[in-house]
Amino acid sequence: MEAEVEADPTFDPPALRTRPDLWPHLAYISNAFTELSSDRRLGALGGCGPIPWSSIELYARRLDIADLDEFERFARLIRAQDRVYLADMAEKQKKGSGGKSK
């Protein structure tokens, strides 16, 4: 999408107009989710799996999250975003297959 924005400054997708504001103190969670998404395992039929716990734990270490409560909050927020992402991807895949389950 960045290429479209750079190529056409009038490019204005609805998703950007309706996205919620992110509280500044949660920006690191959003950034972590984006980075961790690349660690997903892909299924043989094109679906994607959840972000592995080991990836979340390793990323938390990189952020120096050592406190157990802070780690649990971090993991819970990543998992919450992940559930929404996976549900959205499943819905898109279902629509893409004509609504038929595989």
N, C-alpha and C positions, 0 to 999 in steps of 0.2 A: 504494500500500500504506500510505502514511503516514496517509491518511484513515481507513482501517480501524483502524489502531492507535489513532488519536486518538478515534474513535467508540466503540471497544470495547477497553478496557484488557486484556481477557482474550484478545484476538486473538493467536494464537501459531502462525504458519505454520511448517511443518517446515523450510523453507529457513533461517529464522533460528536454529532450534535446532541445525542441523547445520553451519552455516557455520564455516569455520576462523577461528582468531584471526589478526588482522593485526598484524604486528610494527610498532611505532610508527614506526620509521624508514622504513617503506614506505607510510605513510598518504598522502603526497603523490602517490605513483604511483596509488593507488586513486582519489583525488580527481581527478587528471588524466584518468584513463581515463573516469570518469563524465562529466566536462566535455567531453572530446574525442568521446565517443560521439554527441553532437548534431551533429557535422560529417559524419556518414556520408551517403553518397549512397544514395538508395533506388532499387531497380530497378523497372521497369515492372510486374513481376508481384508486387510486394510484398516482395521480398527486400531485404536491406540489404548494402551493400558494406563494405569495410574502412575504417578511419579513414585519411584521406589523410596521406601523409608530410608534406605542406606544413603541415597542421594540427599535427602532432606537433612539427615544427621550430619553428613559430611559438609554440606553447605553451611549449616549452623556453626560448625566448628570454624569454618573460614571467617564467619562473622564474629567470632569470639563469644558465641552464646554458650556460656558454661553453666549458668544457673538452670536447674531442672525445670522450675516453673516457667522461666522465660523460654526454654526450649519447647516445652509442651504447648505454650501459646503460639510460638512460631510454627510448629508442626501442625497445630489445629487450624491456623489461618491458611496455611498452604493447602492442607487437605480440603478445606471448605471451598477454596477457589478451584481445586482440582475436580471436586465432585460436580460443580457447575459446568466446568469446561467439558468434562467427559459426557455429561448429560446433553450438552449442546452439540457435541460432536456426534453422539449417537443419533440424535434427532436429525441432524443434517445428513448423516449416512442413510438413515431410514427414508428420508425424503428423496435422496439421490437414487435409491433403489426402487422408487415408485411405491414406497410404503410397505413393500413386501419384506418379511423377515427372512434372513438367510439360513 
